[in-house]
Amino acid sequence: MNNSQLYLSIGIPSILIVLAWISNRSDVIALRAEMVQLRKDMAAYMTQLRKDIHNDMTQLRDSIHRDMISLHERVAIVETRQLPS
């Protein structure tokens, strides 16, 4: 085995290993970027969901308040009709 064969037998696998490492590294970087974007999207979704829930709860509270006022008014009317003359 001469020197060029030795260099090729060591060099080619080494180059392939380095190329595979670089390729995997770029995949990891791309995956990390996707994860960062996913976190941003989820944060925006959760913020919007909180706002929607808050609005729904406010509307429900207002509706219950209106119903209670209406009920109190009806009870007052019934009570005034039942008072002895």
C-alpha positions as CSV (number, residue, x, y, z in Angstrom):
1,M,0.0,0.0,0.0
2,N,1.5,3.3,-1.0
3,N,1.0,6.7,0.6
4,S,-1.8,7.8,-1.8
5,Q,-3.8,4.7,-1.0
6,L,-3.4,5.3,2.7
7,Y,-4.4,8.9,2.4
8,L,-7.5,8.0,0.4
9,S,-8.5,5.2,2.8
10,I,-8.3,7.7,5.7
11,G,-9.3,10.9,3.9
12,I,-12.5,9.8,2.1
13,P,-14.3,8.4,5.2
14,S,-13.1,11.5,7.2
15,I,-14.5,13.8,4.5
16,L,-17.8,11.9,4.5
17,I,-18.0,12.1,8.3
18,V,-17.5,15.8,8.2
19,L,-20.0,16.3,5.4
20,A,-22.6,14.2,7.3
21,W,-21.9,16.2,10.5
22,I,-22.4,19.5,8.6
23,S,-25.6,18.2,7.0
24,N,-27.0,17.1,10.4
25,R,-25.9,20.4,11.9
26,S,-27.9,22.4,9.3
27,D,-30.9,20.1,9.9
28,V,-30.7,20.8,13.7
29,I,-30.5,24.6,13.0
30,A,-33.5,24.4,10.7
31,L,-35.4,22.4,13.4
32,R,-34.5,24.9,16.0
33,A,-35.8,27.7,13.9
34,E,-39.1,25.8,13.4
35,M,-39.4,25.3,17.1
36,V,-38.8,29.0,17.8
37,Q,-41.6,29.8,15.3
38,L,-43.9,27.2,16.8
39,R,-43.3,28.8,20.3
40,K,-44.2,32.2,18.9
41,D,-47.3,30.9,17.2
42,M,-48.4,29.1,20.4
43,A,-47.8,32.2,22.5
44,A,-49.9,34.3,20.1
45,Y,-52.6,31.6,20.1
46,M,-52.7,31.5,23.9
47,T,-52.9,35.3,24.1
48,Q,-55.8,35.4,21.7
49,L,-57.5,32.5,23.5
50,R,-57.2,34.4,26.8
51,K,-58.7,37.5,25.3
52,D,-61.6,35.5,23.8
53,I,-62.3,33.7,27.1
54,H,-62.2,37.1,28.9
55,N,-64.6,38.6,26.5
56,D,-66.9,35.6,26.7
57,M,-66.9,35.7,30.5
58,T,-67.6,39.4,30.5
59,Q,-70.6,38.9,28.2
60,L,-71.8,36.1,30.4
61,R,-71.4,38.2,33.5
62,D,-73.3,41.1,31.9
63,S,-76.1,38.7,30.8
64,I,-76.5,37.2,34.2
65,H,-76.5,40.7,35.7
66,R,-79.3,41.8,33.3
67,D,-81.3,38.7,34.1
68,M,-80.9,39.3,37.9
69,I,-82.1,42.9,37.5
70,S,-85.1,41.7,35.5
71,L,-85.9,39.0,38.1
72,H,-85.7,41.5,40.9
73,E,-88.0,43.9,39.0
74,R,-90.6,41.1,38.4
75,V,-90.4,40.0,42.1
76,A,-91.0,43.7,43.1
77,I,-94.1,43.9,40.8
78,V,-95.5,40.6,42.2
79,E,-94.9,41.8,45.8
80,T,-96.7,45.1,45.2
81,R,-99.7,43.2,43.8
82,Q,-99.8,41.0,46.9
83,L,-99.8,43.9,49.5
84,P,-103.1,44.2,51.3
85,S,-105.1,47.1,50.2
